[in-house]
């Protein structure tokens, strides 16, 4: 791990500290607060970044003021992290191992986890496999089923490589999301979507669900609302919060969501 940069304002993103994944990719990580404080790890959604998902929306500010040490990473394929173009590098298991690598590198024994969308789907796996090391879990906009399965990959590839028109409405939404964040690598993001399809679904089965206290929060206007509720019901210590008047792409900025997460993390 590179030297930790000097702290900055809570509305700024510090220069990343790079951590090496076990398969050789650089992962950009960020830290706020003091090591002695309880740690919350933030993991962003598809086509987003630490800056876009957590800093600009007030999460880092609110959690730091509440007394937490905050860690965050740009998932592989995003932000300042490496962006391979091979779909095989984006298995869900690899994304979950990246989270474990960050915790190991920062010498974090226990932490709470907050993830949104893709970061929430990764969090479902992290919570299941790391057990008591992840004390409390907040999963925003977590999809049941296979992540990004409604993205028409053929249309998206034709758009990226040939400028072809996109006629599928949900794929149009994803394209707008991808292009909204500067610096996105479109080929890497398509590889992520393809790689995740081989990783299986989040199964709302109490026998395989995370056993820690889990808060699942999804926007009232999000198409995955009912699937998120089913996942919350499957968790032995699960709770569900509906984020009022929010859809999938604007829920991270909700004050209600932030407040519910802070109250839940406080236990």
C-alpha positions as CSV (number, residue, x, y, z in Angstrom):
1,X,0.0,0.0,0.0
2,X,1.3,3.4,-0.9
3,X,1.7,6.1,1.8
4,X,-1.5,7.5,3.1
5,X,-2.0,11.1,1.8
6,X,-2.7,14.1,4.0
7,X,-6.4,14.5,5.0
8,X,-8.6,16.9,3.1
9,X,-11.9,18.6,3.5
10,X,-14.9,16.3,3.9
11,X,-16.3,17.6,0.6
12,X,-13.1,16.8,-1.3
13,X,-11.7,13.5,-2.4
14,X,-8.1,12.9,-1.3
15,X,-5.5,11.5,-3.6
16,X,-6.1,7.7,-3.7
17,X,-4.0,5.2,-1.8
18,X,-3.5,2.2,-4.1
19,X,-3.9,-1.3,-2.9
20,X,-3.0,-4.3,-5.0
21,X,-5.7,-6.9,-5.6
22,X,-4.7,-10.6,-5.2
23,X,-4.7,-10.9,-9.1
24,X,-2.6,-7.9,-9.7
25,X,-4.9,-4.9,-10.2
26,X,-4.5,-1.5,-8.6
27,X,-7.5,-0.5,-6.4
28,X,-7.9,3.1,-5.5
29,X,-8.8,3.5,-1.8
30,X,-9.6,6.5,0.3
31,X,-9.7,7.2,4.1
32,X,-11.2,9.8,6.4
33,X,-11.1,9.9,10.2
34,X,-8.9,8.2,12.8
35,X,-7.8,4.6,13.0
36,X,-9.1,4.2,16.5
37,X,-12.7,5.0,15.5
38,X,-15.1,2.3,14.3
39,X,-14.7,1.7,10.6
40,X,-17.4,1.9,7.9
41,X,-16.4,0.7,4.4
42,X,-18.3,2.3,1.5
43,X,-18.6,0.5,-1.8
44,X,-20.2,2.3,-4.8
45,X,-22.5,1.2,-7.6
46,X,-22.1,0.4,-11.3
47,X,-20.6,3.2,-13.4
48,X,-20.1,5.3,-10.3
49,X,-17.1,6.0,-8.0
50,X,-16.3,7.0,-4.4
51,X,-16.5,10.6,-5.4
52,X,-19.9,10.3,-7.2
53,X,-21.6,7.9,-4.9
54,X,-20.4,8.9,-1.4
55,X,-18.6,12.2,-1.3
56,X,-20.8,14.4,-3.4
57,X,-23.9,13.0,-1.8
58,X,-22.8,13.8,1.8
59,X,-22.2,10.2,3.1
60,X,-18.6,10.8,4.0
61,X,-19.4,14.1,5.7
62,X,-22.2,12.6,7.7
63,X,-20.5,9.4,8.8
64,X,-17.3,11.2,9.7
65,X,-19.2,13.7,11.8
66,X,-21.0,10.8,13.5
67,X,-17.6,9.5,14.8
68,X,-16.7,6.9,12.2
69,X,-13.5,6.2,10.4
70,X,-14.6,5.9,6.7
71,X,-12.8,3.8,4.1
72,X,-13.9,3.6,0.5
73,X,-12.7,2.1,-2.7
74,X,-13.2,2.6,-6.4
75,X,-14.2,-0.9,-7.5
76,X,-12.1,-2.4,-10.3
77,X,-13.3,-1.0,-13.6
78,X,-14.2,2.3,-12.0
79,X,-12.8,5.6,-10.8
80,X,-9.0,5.7,-10.4
81,X,-8.7,1.9,-10.1
82,X,-7.4,-0.3,-12.9
83,X,-10.0,-1.1,-15.7
84,X,-9.4,-4.4,-17.4
85,X,-11.5,-5.1,-20.5
86,X,-11.8,-8.9,-20.0
87,X,-15.1,-10.0,-18.6
88,X,-13.4,-12.8,-16.7
89,X,-11.8,-10.3,-14.4
90,X,-15.2,-9.2,-13.1
91,X,-16.6,-12.3,-11.4
92,X,-18.6,-11.3,-8.3
93,X,-16.2,-13.4,-6.2
94,X,-13.3,-11.2,-7.5
95,X,-15.1,-8.0,-6.5
96,X,-15.8,-9.5,-3.0
97,X,-12.2,-10.5,-2.6
98,X,-11.1,-6.9,-3.5
99,X,-13.1,-5.8,-0.4
100,X,-11.4,-8.3,1.8
101,X,-8.0,-7.3,0.4
102,X,-8.7,-3.6,1.3
103,X,-9.6,-4.6,4.9
104,X,-6.5,-6.8,5.2
105,X,-4.2,-4.0,3.8
106,X,-5.6,-1.4,6.2
107,X,-5.4,-3.9,9.1
108,X,-9.1,-3.6,9.9
109,X,-10.3,-6.5,12.0
110,X,-14.0,-5.5,12.0
111,X,-16.1,-3.0,10.1
112,X,-19.5,-2.1,9.0
113,X,-20.3,-2.2,5.3
114,X,-22.4,0.2,3.2
115,X,-22.9,-0.5,-0.4
116,X,-25.2,0.8,-3.2
117,X,-26.5,-1.1,-6.2
118,X,-23.5,-3.2,-7.5
119,X,-21.7,-2.3,-4.3
120,X,-24.7,-3.7,-2.4
121,X,-24.7,-6.9,-4.4
122,X,-21.0,-7.3,-3.6
123,X,-21.8,-6.6,0.0
124,X,-24.3,-9.4,0.1
125,X,-21.4,-11.8,-0.8
126,X,-18.9,-10.1,1.6
127,X,-21.3,-10.3,4.5
128,X,-22.0,-14.0,3.8
129,X,-18.4,-15.0,3.5
130,X,-16.6,-12.7,6.1
131,X,-19.2,-13.4,8.8
132,X,-18.6,-11.7,12.1
133,X,-15.8,-9.5,10.6
134,X,-18.6,-7.5,9.0
135,X,-20.7,-6.3,12.0
136,X,-23.5,-4.4,10.4
137,X,-24.5,-4.1,6.7
138,X,-26.4,-1.4,4.8
139,X,-27.4,-2.4,1.3
140,X,-29.0,0.3,-0.8
141,X,-30.8,-0.6,-4.1
142,X,-29.7,-4.2,-3.9
143,X,-31.1,-6.2,-6.8
144,X,-32.2,-9.8,-6.4
145,X,-31.5,-11.9,-9.4
146,X,-28.4,-11.3,-11.6
147,X,-26.9,-7.9,-11.5
148,X,-27.3,-5.8,-14.7
149,X,-29.3,-8.5,-16.4
150,X,-31.6,-6.0,-17.9
151,X,-28.9,-4.2,-19.8
152,X,-29.0,-5.2,-23.5
153,X,-25.3,-6.0,-24.0
154,X,-25.5,-6.3,-27.7
155,X,-27.1,-2.9,-28.1
156,X,-24.7,-1.3,-25.6
157,X,-21.7,-2.8,-27.4
158,X,-23.0,-1.6,-30.8
159,X,-23.5,1.9,-29.3
160,X,-20.0,2.0,-27.8
161,X,-18.1,0.6,-30.8
162,X,-20.2,1.8,-33.8
163,X,-22.4,4.6,-32.5
164,X,-25.5,2.6,-33.2
165,X,-28.9,3.7,-31.8
166,X,-30.0,2.2,-28.5
167,X,-33.8,1.4,-28.6
168,X,-34.1,-0.5,-25.3
169,X,-35.4,1.9,-22.7
170,X,-33.5,0.4,-19.7
171,X,-30.3,0.2,-21.7
172,X,-30.7,3.9,-22.6
173,X,-30.9,4.6,-18.8
174,X,-27.7,2.7,-18.2
175,X,-25.9,4.5,-21.1
176,X,-27.0,7.9,-19.6
177,X,-25.7,6.7,-16.2
178,X,-22.3,5.6,-17.7
179,X,-21.8,8.9,-19.6
180,X,-22.8,11.1,-16.7
181,X,-19.6,10.3,-14.7
182,X,-16.5,11.7,-16.3
183,X,-13.6,9.3,-16.9
184,X,-15.7,6.1,-17.3
185,X,-14.2,3.5,-19.5
186,X,-17.1,2.1,-21.5
187,X,-15.4,-1.1,-22.6
188,X,-14.5,-1.9,-19.0
189,X,-18.1,-1.3,-17.9
190,X,-19.5,-3.6,-20.6
191,X,-17.0,-6.2,-19.4
192,X,-18.3,-5.8,-15.9
193,X,-21.9,-6.4,-17.0
194,X,-20.8,-9.5,-19.0
195,X,-18.7,-10.9,-16.1
196,X,-21.4,-10.5,-13.5
197,X,-23.9,-12.6,-15.6
198,X,-21.8,-15.6,-14.9
199,X,-21.8,-15.0,-11.2
200,X,-25.3,-16.1,-10.3
201,X,-28.2,-14.4,-8.5
202,X,-28.7,-13.1,-5.0
203,X,-31.1,-15.7,-3.6
204,X,-33.7,-14.7,-1.0
205,X,-33.2,-17.9,1.0
206,X,-32.8,-17.7,4.8
207,X,-30.5,-20.6,4.6
208,X,-27.9,-18.7,2.6
209,X,-28.6,-15.0,3.6
210,X,-26.2,-12.9,5.7
211,X,-26.8,-13.4,9.4
212,X,-25.5,-10.0,10.7
213,X,-27.9,-7.1,11.2
214,X,-28.8,-6.0,7.7
215,X,-30.6,-2.9,6.6
216,X,-31.9,-2.9,3.0
217,X,-33.1,0.4,1.6
218,X,-34.6,0.9,-1.9
219,X,-36.3,3.8,-3.5
220,X,-40.1,3.8,-3.7
221,X,-39.9,4.3,-7.5
222,X,-37.2,1.7,-8.1
223,X,-38.3,-1.2,-10.3
224,X,-36.4,-3.6,-8.0
225,X,-38.4,-2.6,-4.9
226,X,-40.2,-5.9,-4.3
227,X,-37.0,-7.9,-4.9
228,X,-35.1,-5.9,-2.3
229,X,-37.9,-6.5,0.2
230,X,-37.7,-10.2,-0.5
231,X,-33.9,-10.1,0.3
232,X,-34.6,-8.2,3.5
233,X,-37.2,-10.7,4.6
234,X,-34.7,-13.6,4.0
235,X,-32.1,-12.1,6.4
236,X,-32.6,-13.4,9.9
237,X,-31.7,-10.0,11.3
238,X,-33.0,-8.0,8.3
239,X,-34.9,-4.7,8.1
240,X,-36.3,-2.9,5.1
241,X,-36.6,0.9,4.6
242,X,-38.4,2.4,1.6
243,X,-36.6,5.6,0.4
244,X,-39.5,8.0,-0.4
245,X,-39.9,9.4,-3.9
246,X,-36.6,8.0,-5.2
247,X,-35.7,5.8,-8.1
248,X,-32.6,3.7,-8.6
249,X,-30.3,6.4,-9.9
250,X,-31.0,9.2,-7.4
251,X,-31.5,7.3,-4.1
252,X,-27.9,7.7,-2.9
253,X,-28.5,11.4,-2.5
254,X,-31.5,11.0,-0.2
255,X,-31.3,12.6,3.2
256,X,-33.8,9.9,4.4
257,X,-31.5,7.1,3.2
258,X,-28.5,8.7,5.0
259,X,-30.4,9.2,8.2
260,X,-31.8,5.6,8.3
261,X,-28.3,4.2,7.6
262,X,-26.7,6.3,10.4
263,X,-29.4,5.2,12.9
264,X,-28.9,1.6,11.9
265,X,-25.1,1.7,12.1
266,X,-25.4,3.2,15.6
267,X,-27.2,0.0,16.6
